[in-house]
């Protein structure tokens, strides 16, 4: 919209307002400019109204796409049985049904640990350590900068070979510190092995079980307990011993009770003829040895046992029907087509139910109903004039009225009741009953899918035609109005230039005229002054008239 020219400012020193005269003579052109600016404003309002309709139609188009997707592939819900040791969710297009499955094994990463050390700074020696992960060997150099338990753990982590090392204080008796190595990925294929070539220290052993030295917790007697054997227990744990009845080893019968950290208990009877250094069986291949001397009632001691295998690398195993599937992780995607399982435990039998997701379909239909109602009310409000009211921006716009008619006519051919949708005969607005939809899905799912397809086919053409860039109804109408605005602005610019030119011309002319009038007024004042002076000197009482100037605008 062109701006108006600022009003003229001719100095008013003659008593005549030439500004008003100039504005009066140019008023006709200014009225034309104001009228054209009004047309531009009205055209911009129409474009804004078309934008509102475009936004409403875009929302309707999106909702139609969702309905078509529902018709092509019905949304499903996936649920696991209560208390199942897994969760289930769709990851594709699973077929409805109930699936019985068993989880016999979870996927796990390998975790191996060394024997015990007295501290994390214990010396492990220098040389090389080779870790083979998933068949790939990685050699790590161990020198004087990292030849401790903690130094070796740091070197393994820095190598980035697919495992993580840490020193763990187990709290077990005597030598509680272990070097623990964990695979970074679960699954049997990601197992690892460790080989060492170290000297000058105590190299960590990740292959064999170990029995730590005895810890003299509270021994007042003179006999020294020691431990040996080949530990076969599955757990790395401590065994704790207490002398119940004491005496001299080999002379007096002794009774020693024991407990393990896992809750095992037992009792060792040492006969009077016991030969010092003979093995006394405890549990899991652990043996107790006593040398000569005495043990007193209440004496206590303990020992740690170390199993190098904390966790075995393995795949998850899931059976569905007669098929067992294996997965390297506990997210199993190959047991039920289109379903993912997140395993948290094992089970002999559980179920997964896949059913049509009525709630999702209901949400999509409700969105469509709201979008359709918004489009029809928006187009009606912007195109249909009401009696005794100001006409809307797009009054009698044939293109938009055609869109509205096409939508209403198209929907009239669809069996909306299958979707729980009804039409108000007076307003044309839609309403939705989700309960009716659920009933229809249960009794006639195919009919529901057919109705969804029918809505898409009936309306999508009209909506797409209106929204098509450049050639669509909205784009074409908007382009036509923009062209009209361009022409109007050109007319406004032309008139404004003419107006400015005329105003400058009149300003110059009246400024010149005002100068002439000022001269006449000055002459008149001078003559009047001279006449008054002459009269006073002659004593004449006669009066003379002064000339006057009349200016006709």
WOGIUR-V309810 format. One record per backbone hydrogen bond with DSSP energy under -0.5 kcal/mol. NH is the residue of the N-H (numbers start at 0). CO is the residue of the C=O. If there is no record, write none. Layout:
nh=NH co=CO
nh=NH co=CO
This chain:
nh=10 co=8
nh=12 co=10
nh=17 co=15
nh=20 co=16
nh=21 co=17
nh=22 co=18
nh=23 co=19
nh=24 co=20
nh=25 co=21
nh=26 co=22
nh=26 co=23
nh=29 co=25
nh=30 co=26
nh=31 co=27
nh=32 co=28
nh=33 co=29
nh=34 co=30
nh=35 co=31
nh=36 co=32
nh=37 co=33
nh=38 co=34
nh=39 co=35
nh=40 co=36
nh=41 co=37
nh=42 co=38
nh=43 co=39
nh=44 co=40
nh=45 co=41
nh=46 co=42
nh=47 co=43
nh=48 co=44
nh=49 co=45
nh=50 co=46
nh=51 co=47
nh=52 co=48
nh=53 co=49
nh=54 co=50
nh=55 co=51
nh=56 co=52
nh=57 co=53
nh=58 co=54
nh=59 co=55
nh=60 co=56
nh=61 co=57
nh=62 co=58
nh=63 co=59
nh=64 co=60
nh=65 co=61
nh=66 co=62
nh=67 co=63
nh=68 co=64
nh=69 co=65
nh=70 co=66
nh=71 co=67
nh=72 co=68
nh=76 co=354
nh=78 co=352
nh=80 co=350
nh=83 co=80
nh=85 co=83
nh=86 co=341
nh=88 co=339
nh=90 co=337
nh=91 co=337
nh=93 co=337
nh=96 co=353
nh=98 co=96
nh=98 co=351
nh=100 co=349
nh=101 co=318
nh=102 co=346
nh=103 co=101
nh=103 co=316
nh=104 co=316
nh=107 co=313
nh=110 co=310
nh=111 co=180
nh=112 co=307
nh=113 co=178
nh=116 co=176
nh=121 co=118
nh=123 co=146
nh=124 co=146
nh=125 co=198
nh=126 co=141
nh=127 co=196
nh=128 co=139
nh=129 co=194
nh=130 co=128
nh=130 co=137
nh=131 co=129
nh=131 co=192
nh=132 co=130
nh=132 co=135
nh=133 co=131
nh=133 co=190
nh=135 co=132
nh=136 co=134
nh=137 co=130
nh=139 co=128
nh=141 co=126
nh=142 co=140
nh=145 co=142
nh=148 co=121
nh=149 co=119
nh=151 co=147
nh=152 co=148
nh=153 co=149
nh=154 co=150
nh=155 co=151
nh=156 co=152
nh=157 co=153
nh=158 co=154
nh=159 co=155
nh=159 co=156
nh=160 co=155
nh=163 co=181
nh=165 co=179
nh=167 co=165
nh=167 co=177
nh=169 co=167
nh=169 co=175
nh=174 co=172
nh=175 co=173
nh=176 co=116
nh=177 co=167
nh=179 co=165
nh=179 co=177
nh=180 co=111
nh=181 co=163
nh=182 co=109
nh=183 co=161
nh=186 co=107
nh=186 co=313
nh=189 co=186
nh=190 co=187
nh=192 co=131
nh=194 co=129
nh=196 co=127
nh=198 co=125
nh=201 co=122
nh=202 co=200
nh=205 co=203
nh=209 co=305
nh=211 co=209
nh=211 co=303
nh=214 co=301
nh=215 co=213
nh=216 co=214
nh=217 co=299
nh=219 co=217
nh=222 co=293
nh=224 co=222
nh=225 co=288
nh=227 co=286
nh=229 co=284
nh=230 co=228
nh=231 co=283
nh=232 co=283
nh=236 co=234
nh=236 co=304
nh=238 co=302
nh=239 co=258
nh=240 co=300
nh=241 co=256
nh=242 co=298
nh=243 co=241
nh=243 co=254
nh=244 co=254
nh=246 co=294
nh=248 co=292
nh=250 co=247
nh=251 co=247
nh=253 co=269
nh=254 co=244
nh=255 co=267
nh=256 co=241
nh=257 co=265
nh=258 co=239
nh=259 co=263
nh=260 co=237
nh=262 co=259
nh=265 co=257
nh=267 co=255
nh=268 co=266
nh=269 co=253
nh=269 co=267
nh=270 co=268
nh=273 co=270
nh=275 co=273
nh=276 co=289
nh=277 co=274
nh=279 co=287
nh=280 co=278
nh=281 co=285
nh=282 co=285
nh=285 co=282
nh=286 co=227
nh=287 co=279
nh=288 co=225
nh=290 co=223
nh=294 co=246
nh=297 co=242
nh=298 co=295
nh=299 co=217
nh=300 co=240
nh=301 co=214
nh=302 co=238
nh=304 co=236
nh=305 co=209
nh=307 co=305
nh=309 co=110
nh=309 co=307
nh=310 co=110
nh=313 co=107
nh=315 co=326
nh=316 co=104
nh=317 co=324
nh=318 co=101
nh=319 co=317
nh=319 co=322
nh=320 co=99
nh=322 co=319
nh=323 co=321
nh=324 co=317
nh=324 co=322
nh=326 co=315
nh=331 co=329
nh=331 co=340
nh=332 co=330
nh=335 co=338
nh=338 co=335
nh=339 co=88
nh=340 co=331
nh=341 co=86
nh=342 co=329
nh=342 co=340
nh=343 co=84
nh=344 co=84
nh=346 co=102
nh=349 co=100
nh=351 co=98
nh=352 co=78
nh=353 co=96
nh=354 co=76
nh=354 co=352
nh=356 co=74
nh=357 co=355
nh=360 co=356
nh=361 co=357
nh=362 co=358
nh=363 co=359
nh=364 co=360
nh=365 co=361
nh=366 co=362
nh=367 co=363
nh=368 co=364
nh=369 co=365
nh=370 co=366
nh=371 co=367
nh=372 co=368
nh=373 co=369
nh=374 co=370
nh=375 co=371
nh=376 co=372
nh=377 co=373
nh=378 co=374
nh=379 co=375
nh=380 co=376
nh=381 co=377
nh=382 co=378
nh=382 co=379
nh=383 co=379
nh=384 co=382
nh=388 co=385
nh=393 co=381
nh=394 co=391
nh=395 co=382
nh=396 co=393
nh=397 co=395
nh=400 co=396
nh=401 co=397
nh=402 co=398
nh=403 co=399
nh=404 co=400
nh=405 co=401
nh=406 co=402
nh=407 co=403
nh=408 co=404
nh=409 co=405
nh=410 co=406
nh=411 co=407
nh=412 co=409
nh=413 co=410
nh=415 co=413
nh=417 co=414
nh=418 co=415
nh=419 co=416
nh=420 co=415
nh=421 co=430
nh=423 co=428
nh=424 co=422
nh=427 co=423
nh=430 co=421
nh=432 co=419
nh=433 co=431
nh=436 co=432
nh=437 co=433
nh=438 co=434
nh=439 co=435
nh=440 co=436
nh=441 co=437
nh=442 co=438
nh=443 co=439
nh=447 co=443
nh=448 co=444
nh=449 co=445
nh=450 co=446
nh=451 co=447
nh=452 co=448
nh=453 co=449
nh=454 co=450
nh=455 co=451
nh=456 co=452
nh=457 co=453
nh=458 co=454
nh=459 co=455
nh=462 co=458
nh=463 co=459
nh=464 co=460
nh=465 co=461
nh=466 co=462
nh=467 co=463
nh=470 co=468
nh=471 co=467
nh=472 co=464
nh=473 co=465
nh=474 co=465
nh=475 co=471
nh=476 co=472
nh=477 co=473
nh=478 co=474
nh=479 co=475
nh=480 co=476
nh=481 co=477
nh=482 co=478
nh=483 co=479
nh=484 co=480
nh=485 co=481
nh=486 co=482
nh=487 co=483
nh=488 co=484
nh=489 co=485
nh=490 co=486
nh=491 co=487
nh=492 co=488
nh=493 co=489
nh=494 co=490
nh=495 co=491
nh=496 co=492
nh=497 co=493
nh=498 co=494
nh=499 co=495
nh=500 co=496
nh=501 co=497
nh=502 co=498
nh=503 co=499
nh=504 co=500
nh=505 co=501
nh=506 co=502
nh=507 co=503
nh=508 co=504
nh=509 co=505
nh=510 co=506
nh=511 co=507
nh=512 co=508
nh=513 co=509
nh=514 co=510
nh=515 co=511
nh=516 co=512
nh=517 co=513
nh=518 co=514
nh=519 co=515
nh=520 co=516
nh=521 co=517
nh=522 co=518
nh=523 co=519
nh=524 co=520
nh=525 co=521
nh=526 co=522
nh=527 co=523
nh=528 co=524
nh=529 co=525
nh=530 co=526
nh=531 co=527
nh=532 co=528
nh=533 co=529
nh=534 co=530
nh=535 co=531
nh=536 co=532
nh=537 co=533
nh=538 co=534
nh=539 co=534
nh=550 co=548
nh=551 co=549
nh=552 co=550
